[in-house]
Amino acid sequence: MMADIASKRMDRADPWQKLAQECTQGAAYDSNERQPHSGSKCLPGTRIELLRTIKAATEDGRRKILWISGEPGSGKSTVAHTVADSLREEGRLAGTFFFSRMNGRRSTFDFVLLTFAYQLGLQHHRAREVITKAIADDPALLAPEKSRLDQLDRLVIQPLRILASVWGRTGHGMSLVMDALDEGVPTGTGNHHFRASISSLALKGVPTGIETLWPFVSLLARLVRDTTLPISNIVITSRPSTEAVMRSMEFADIIQPIHIEDFNSREDVTLFLRNAFEEVYRTQNLSVSCPRPWPSDEDILILSDRANGRFGVAATIVRVISQDQPDFRLPLVCRMLQRSAKAAQGDMSKLYDSLTDYIDTMSEPLICRYPFINFLLIAFGMVSFAMYQSRNDSLEDVSRDL
């Protein structure tokens, strides 16, 4: 009983600690939860024009939502991480939230405003005082069921008004960065009337539940439309369909779209592949079994061609090859990608699974993959079972032996 009373007193006395518990710490761009992705920045010398365009847009003085869109595997999260890191170095980063469908608290909009409030409170003690007083006055502000408009006003806008004088000395407006915004859209639900209203756009890939995004973007729009607030821009990444829907509605005046595919990244991906495999060659001591150059220029060309400018595809390929016996896996992956151009398209997890399944199959002894061969060999008395069981020959090799 006494413990319960003490606990309640602690909750009332330390609303800041309660906020720290209720917000999503793992959504910060550099959080430990995002490892190894939290250390993922654009490779030096790559994405130069894209990053230059984004930087100019965040510094031009026009209040906006800078919406960066790209297909799966285009490297949106790495770009968002690089932008956030650059803004922090310049003292212009107000907060970040990196969504992820794989994490329950990062796959919903319920904790975004709480997370921003916590990050704002870390910026200055006066902002923290405003936030803790608001929570002490109304602890329900921390509940997901609470009006998001109330949360925005009392936990984000009011602290921002305090920070306006502090940040005004920087000479630049501040930025929020949100990655993979469409992964905060719930799946499996949807308002059919809302979707019917956007059907005339003839958009493909519009996610079910997109109607939940509109009120959230409306909240974000308040931050850039209110000229008394120090947030001059919000950097968002998503797939193209989500950006197109939002821009077609009432946000066209404040959304500046940037399409990753408009920037040629094929040479950047080739550079990424060469650097990644150089690291594999060095760390796995392949000099004993693989003479340089490894991979060969021909192999790099095959992999780069199939990646088609998509960093996610290139990173998945490197991940598969580097897991075990890279010198054995490299030719298998190249062979599969040459035979099936579609293998490198679509979802990265499916690409990973298809590559690893192919490697596992090709790693089996030939006799396991083609049981009928053993019958033929024994029937004709030409070679022994053991001879082929210990080899990993191709079907063509066996045909020649026969």
N, C-alpha and C positions, 0 to 999 in steps of 0.2 A: 504494500500500500504506500509506504513512505517512498519506495523507489519510483512508483508511478508519479507521485507528486513532484519528486525531484526532477524526473524526466520532463514533465510538463513545464516546470519552471525553466529548465534549460532550453526547451523549445521556444518559450516566450522571450527568453533573455538573449537568444542567439539566432535571430532570423537569417543572418548571413550564412551560418553553418547549415541551416535547413535548405537555403537556396542552393548551396554547394552540393547538397545531396540530391536535390530534385532536378537540377539541370543535367545536361548530357555532356559530361567532360570529354567523352571520347569523340565528340563531333568537332572539336578543335582541329584545325588543319595539321598541327604538329603533334597530336596526341599519341600516346603509346599504343592506344587501341588500334590506330590506323597503321601500325607497323606491318610490313615494311614500307607501305605506301606513304607514310608520313615523312619519309626521307626522300621521296621521289620528286625530283625537280627536273625540268627540261635540261637535257645534256647541253653543256656549253657549245655554242656554235650552231644550235638547232632552234627552230621556231623563231628565228630572229625577227622576221617581218611581222608575224602574228603578235609577238610580245611587244614589239614597238607600237603596233596599232592599238593594243589594249592600254599600254602606258599613256599614250597620247590622249586616249578617250577619257582616262581617269583624271587627267590634268587640264582638260580644256575649259573647265569652269562651268560647263553645262550640267545641270542636275539631271540625273538619268538612272535608269536600270540598264546596265550593260549586259546584254544577254548573249552569251557565247554558246552556240549550238554545234553539235557534231554527231555523226553516226557512232554506233558502238565501236569501240576500239580506236577512236580517233585521238585519244589522249587528253580528253577534257579534264580529268582529275589532276593529271600532272601539270597541265597549264594552270588550273585553278590554284594548285599548291605553289607553283612558281610565282604567280601574281601575288598571292597572299604573303609569301616570304619577302618579296620585293617591297610591298606596301609596309610591312612591319619594319624593315630596315630603314625606310624613309619616315617612320613615325606617323603613318597615315592609315594604319589598320585599326578599325574599331572593333571588329569581331568576325568570327568565321563559324560556319556550320556546314559540315560535309555529310550529306545524307548517304545512307547505304541500305539497300533492300535486305541485306543479310543481318542487320542489327535492329532489333525491335524499337529501341529508343531513337534510332537515327533514321527510321523509315516512316516517320510521322511528323506532322507539324506541331504536335502538342508541346514539345519541349524547346522549340526554337527560341521563342521570346524569353523564356527563363534562362536559356544558355547565353543569349546576348546580354541580358541583364547582369548576369554574373561576370561576363567578360568586361562590361562597361564599368562595373564596380571595382574591378582590378586596375582600371586606368587611373582613378583618382579617388582619394578618400572622401571627397565631398559627394561624388556620385554614389559611392557606397552608402553613405549616410542616408541619402534620399531613398535608396532602394530598401535598406533595412527598416526604415521608418514605415514605408508603405506596406511591407510584409507584416510588421508588428501591428499596424492598424487593421490590416485585413489579411490574415493568414491564408484565406481561401484563394488569394492571388496565385498561390503555388499549385493549385489543383488544375488538372487538365480540363475539367468541366467549366472552369471560370471563363467568363467572356474574354476572348482574345483582345478585344478592343480595350477593355480595362487593363489587361496585362500590358499591352503596348503603351498605353498612356502613362501608367504609374511606374512601370518597371523599365521602360525603355525611353520614352519621350521625355519625361521629367528629368531623368539623369542626363540625357543628351543636352537639355537646356543648361544644366550646370556645366557640362563639359564644353559647351560652345565657347565660353570665354577662355578656357584652357587651351583648346585646340585652335582657337583663332590665331594664335601666335605662330602656327606652322606655315601659314600662307597658302595652304592647300586644304580643300575639303577632305573629310575622312571617308573611308570606304568599308563596306561590309562585303564579305565574300561567301557565297553559298554554292556548293558543288552538288551536282546530280539532283537538282530540285525535283525532278519528276519521280525520283525514288521515294519521295515523301507522299506521293499520291497512292491511296489505298487501292489494292487490286481486288477484283471480284465483286465490286459494287459499282453502281452508276445511276445517274439520273437520266432517264431516257429522254425527257423533255429538253434537258440541257444539251445532250448530245445531238438531238434533232436540230437544235438551233445552230449548231456548227457544222452540220453535215454538208451544207452547201459549199464548204471550203474544200471538199473532196480531198481531205487529208488522210494519208495512210499512217497507221501506227499510232493514232491518238489513243493514249491509254485509258482504259476504263477507270472511272473515278476522277477524271480530269476536272469535274465540276468542283471538287474540293479545293483545287488550286486557286480558283478565281478569288474567293474571299481572302486567302492568305496573301496573294499578290496585291490585293487592294490595301492590305495593311502595310506592306512594304512601300507601296506607292506614296502613302502618307509621309513617309520619312524623307523622300526626295522632293515632294511637292511643297512641303513646308519650308520656306526659305529661312526661317529662324533657326532651323536645326543644322548641326554641323555635318550631317551625312550628305555628301554631294553626289555619291553614286553607290549603287549596289551591283556587284559583279555576280552574275548567276551563270551556271552552266546547266545544260540539259540536252536531251535529244531534240532534233529539229521540229518534230511535230508539236511538242509542248510550247516551244517558243512561238511557233506560227499561230497557234490558237490564242495565246495571250496577246500577241501583237494585233490580232484581228479584232480584239474587243476594245475596251475603253482605255487601254494602256499604250496605244500607238504613239501618243505624244511624248512619252517618257522612255520608251524602250528603244535602245540602239542595238540592232542585231549585228553580231559578228559570226560568220559561218566558217568554221575551221576548214571545211573542204575548199573554201575559196583560196586557201594558201597552200601552194604546192609543197608537200612534205616528203616526197619520195626520196630525195637526196638526204634529207634529215634522217629518215628511217634507215637508209643504207649506212649512214655514219653511226647510228645507234647500234645496228647489228654488228658492225666491225668492232666497236668499243666493247660491247657486251661479250662477244666471243673472245676478244683479247683477254678479258678478265677471266673467263672460263679457262682459257688455255694456260694462263699463269697460275691460277689458284688450284687447278686440278693436275698440274704438272704433266701436261700432255706432250711436252717436248720429247719425251722418251718414245712415244708411240706415233706421234703425228708430226711429220716435218712441216715447216712453214712453207707457204702460207696455209693457215688453217683457220677457218674454212677457205677453200679455194675461191678465187674470184667468180668462178662459175656457180659455186654453191651460194655465195652471197647474192649473186644476181637472181637465182631462183627464189630464194627466200624473200628478197626485197620486192621482187615482182609480185609474188603472192600476197605479201603484206599490203601492197598497193597504197602506201602512204599512211597506213594505220599503225600507230605505235602499239596499240593493244595487241594486235595480231603478232607483231614482231616480238613483243615481250613474252607472249605466250609460247611462241616458237622457241625462244631462248630458254625459257623455263623448262620446257619438255626435254630439250636436248641436253641441258646441263645437269639434269637430275642424277644420271648414272651412265657411265661409259659414253661420254659425248662423242668419241670417235666412232662408236658403233651406231649411235642414234642419229647422227647428222645425215648420213646417206639415206637412212630409212625415211626420215622426215622429208628430205628433198624429193625422194621417189614418190611418196604419197602426194605431196603438193603438186608435183608435175602431172600426176595421173588425174587428180581431182581438183580443178580450180575452185569448185564450190566449197571445198574443205576449209578454206581460209575465210569464208564469209559467215556473217551472222554472229551469234553469241560466243564470247570468248571461252566460257566454260564448256560449251559444246565442242569448240575447236580443240581445247585441251583434252577432252575425253576421247575425241576421235583419233587424235595423234597418239595418245598413250595406248589406246586399244590396239591400234595398228602396230605399234612397236611391240606390245606384249604378244600379239599374234605372230609377228615375224621372228620373235625371240624364241618361240617354241621350237623344239626339234622338228625337223621336216616330217618325221614319221607320225608325229602327233597331229600335224596339220592335214596330212593326207594319208590316212590309215590304209587306203586301198593300195598304196605303193608297196607296203610291206608284203601284202598278199602276192602281188605280181613278182616281186623280187624273189620271194621264197619259191613260188610256183615255177619260175624259170631257172631257179638255182644259180643265179648269176652273182649275187652279192649277199652278204649277211645283214641281218637286222641291225646288229651292233654297229656295223660300219656307218650306217646312216643315222642311227640314233645319236651318235656323238658328233654329228656334223649339222651345220645349219645351211645346207645347200638349197639352192632355188629349185623349183620344179624343172626348169630348163636344164640344170646340171644333171638331175637324175635322168632326164630323157636322153641326154648324151651318153650317160653310162649304160643305159639300156640299149 
